[in-house]
Amino acid sequence: MHKEIPHIVFDSPKPENSGIDILTISSLAERKDDITHNPEKAHQLAFNMIVFYTAGHSRQLVDFVWHDVKKNTIIHLSKGQINAFQFSDGLEGYIILFTEDYLKKQINTLPKNEVIRLFNAHLFSPIIQVPEDSNVSNYIQLFFQEYSNIQEDYNQENTYSALYSIIFSKLERLKQYQTFHLKRSDKLNSFLAFKSLLEIHFNTSRNADFYAKKLNITYKHLNSICKDLVTITAKQFIDAFVILEAKRLLINSEIKSTELAYSLGFEEPTNFVKYFKKHTGFTPNSFKKDFI
């Protein structure tokens, strides 16, 4: 029987939910055998997610990379990313889930840098290590208490929105100290335009010069932008993007590697197999077997 990676949609048990939910890690671990998918197996998110660990040690999978987690670790994931938990004894924390529509509604109240920094997987690591003296945990715990209070239903949506904005801003402040401080600039705008073009044309061209011409800049300038912002060349960024898309498609559909090769713009399936193995060390089929 064919197996494929589950595609998890947002499904809050709370009536009239506005697109945001919060639960504890321990509650998810306790019911892992009673839900339709195993959260310890790779699954693709159809929503955004923030995970805050308050106790214990473990690992969490983000786009096929395992990250160590411990007390005060925060993992943030965007819609479409691959996730898996690894539950262990004493592991505690909170999981905040919110839809793309909810994020879009909040964008107007949040500085642009915050949205870029926290939910742009190609620019930043998904991990934030919260200092002991930070009060971000207080707001996350307060959010959980407010959300769990079934007797309080007056103006709840505005309460959630206010707490969400505070949490988001707190995380941005922590993130800017753990990465270079990203500011709106022509260079950043060009990179984001490059990434947007790549999302549309990655199955048409893997040539950096193709994208430079569409941006009306030189190949050298595009390379310089990529090296400054993501510390790799434009071609390396393109290859990493294509490989990640290939991995997601391989384990999230019944598509065969030959069909996938054509859909990604490879004229010959054997060329795709060589390309995939060069960048991952695995053949497409062996990679797929490891994750389903």
MOTA-V346587 format. One record per residue. N is the residue number from 0. RES is the residue in one letter. SS is DSSP state (h for helix, s for strand, l for the rest). OMEGA is omega as a letter, one per 20 degrees, with the letter a starting at -180 (999 if undefined). Layout:
BEGIN
n=[N	N]
res=[RES	RES]
ss=[SS	SS]
omega=[OMEGA	OMEGA]
END
This chain:
BEGIN
n=[0	1	2	3	4	5	6	7	8	9	10	11	12	13	14	15	16	17	18	19	20	21	22	23	24	25	26	27	28	29	30	31	32	33	34	35	36	37	38	39	40	41	42	43	44	45	46	47	48	49	50	51	52	53	54	55	56	57	58	59	60	61	62	63	64	65	66	67	68	69	70	71	72	73	74	75	76	77	78	79	80	81	82	83	84	85	86	87	88	89	90	91	92	93	94	95	96	97	98	99	100	101	102	103	104	105	106	107	108	109	110	111	112	113	114	115	116	117	118	119	120	121	122	123	124	125	126	127	128	129	130	131	132	133	134	135	136	137	138	139	140	141	142	143	144	145	146	147	148	149	150	151	152	153	154	155	156	157	158	159	160	161	162	163	164	165	166	167	168	169	170	171	172	173	174	175	176	177	178	179	180	181	182	183	184	185	186	187	188	189	190	191	192	193	194	195	196	197	198	199	200	201	202	203	204	205	206	207	208	209	210	211	212	213	214	215	216	217	218	219	220	221	222	223	224	225	226	227	228	229	230	231	232	233	234	235	236	237	238	239	240	241	242	243	244	245	246	247	248	249	250	251	252	253	254	255	256	257	258	259	260	261	262	263	264	265	266	267	268	269	270	271	272	273	274	275	276	277	278	279	280	281	282	283	284	285	286	287	288	289	290	291]
res=[M	H	K	E	I	P	H	I	V	F	D	S	P	K	P	E	N	S	G	I	D	I	L	T	I	S	S	L	A	E	R	K	D	D	I	T	H	N	P	E	K	A	H	Q	L	A	F	N	M	I	V	F	Y	T	A	G	H	S	R	Q	L	V	D	F	V	W	H	D	V	K	K	N	T	I	I	H	L	S	K	G	Q	I	N	A	F	Q	F	S	D	G	L	E	G	Y	I	I	L	F	T	E	D	Y	L	K	K	Q	I	N	T	L	P	K	N	E	V	I	R	L	F	N	A	H	L	F	S	P	I	I	Q	V	P	E	D	S	N	V	S	N	Y	I	Q	L	F	F	Q	E	Y	S	N	I	Q	E	D	Y	N	Q	E	N	T	Y	S	A	L	Y	S	I	I	F	S	K	L	E	R	L	K	Q	Y	Q	T	F	H	L	K	R	S	D	K	L	N	S	F	L	A	F	K	S	L	L	E	I	H	F	N	T	S	R	N	A	D	F	Y	A	K	K	L	N	I	T	Y	K	H	L	N	S	I	C	K	D	L	V	T	I	T	A	K	Q	F	I	D	A	F	V	I	L	E	A	K	R	L	L	I	N	S	E	I	K	S	T	E	L	A	Y	S	L	G	F	E	E	P	T	N	F	V	K	Y	F	K	K	H	T	G	F	T	P	N	S	F	K	K	D	F	I]
ss=[l	l	l	l	l	s	s	s	l	l	l	l	l	l	l	l	l	l	l	s	s	s	s	s	h	h	h	h	h	h	l	l	l	l	l	l	l	l	l	l	l	l	s	s	s	l	l	s	s	s	s	s	s	s	s	l	l	s	s	s	s	s	l	l	s	s	s	s	s	l	l	l	s	s	s	s	s	l	l	l	l	s	s	s	s	s	l	l	l	l	l	s	s	s	s	s	s	s	l	h	h	h	h	h	h	h	h	l	l	l	l	h	h	h	h	h	h	h	l	l	l	l	l	l	l	l	s	s	s	l	l	l	l	l	l	h	h	h	h	h	h	h	h	h	h	h	h	h	l	l	l	l	l	l	l	h	h	h	h	h	h	h	h	h	h	h	h	h	h	h	h	h	h	h	h	h	h	h	l	l	l	l	l	l	l	h	h	h	h	h	h	h	h	h	h	h	h	h	h	h	h	l	l	l	l	l	l	h	h	h	h	h	h	h	l	l	l	l	h	h	h	h	h	h	h	h	h	h	h	h	l	l	l	h	h	h	h	h	h	h	h	h	h	h	h	h	h	h	h	h	h	l	l	l	l	l	h	h	h	h	h	h	h	l	l	l	l	l	h	h	h	h	h	h	h	h	h	h	h	h	l	l	l	h	h	h	h	h	h	h	h	l]
omega=[a	r	r	a	a	r	a	a	r	a	a	r	a	a	r	r	a	r	r	a	r	r	r	r	a	r	r	r	a	a	a	a	a	r	a	r	r	a	r	r	a	r	a	a	r	a	r	a	r	r	a	a	a	r	r	r	r	r	r	r	r	a	r	r	r	r	r	r	r	r	r	r	r	r	r	a	r	r	r	a	r	a	r	r	r	a	r	r	r	a	a	r	a	r	r	r	r	a	r	r	r	r	a	r	a	a	a	a	a	r	a	a	a	a	a	a	a	a	r	a	a	a	a	r	r	a	r	r	a	r	a	a	r	r	a	a	r	a	r	r	r	r	r	r	r	a	a	a	a	r	a	r	a	r	a	a	r	r	r	a	a	a	r	r	r	a	a	a	r	a	r	r	r	a	a	r	a	r	r	a	a	r	r	a	r	a	r	r	r	r	r	r	r	a	r	r	a	r	a	a	a	r	r	a	r	a	a	a	r	a	r	r	r	r	a	r	r	r	a	a	r	r	r	r	a	r	a	a	a	r	r	r	r	r	r	r	r	a	r	r	a	a	r	r	r	r	a	a	a	a	a	r	r	a	r	a	r	r	r	r	r	a	r	r	r	a	r	r	a	r	r	r	r	r	a	a	r	a	a	a	a	r	r	a	a	r	a	a	a	a	r	999]
END
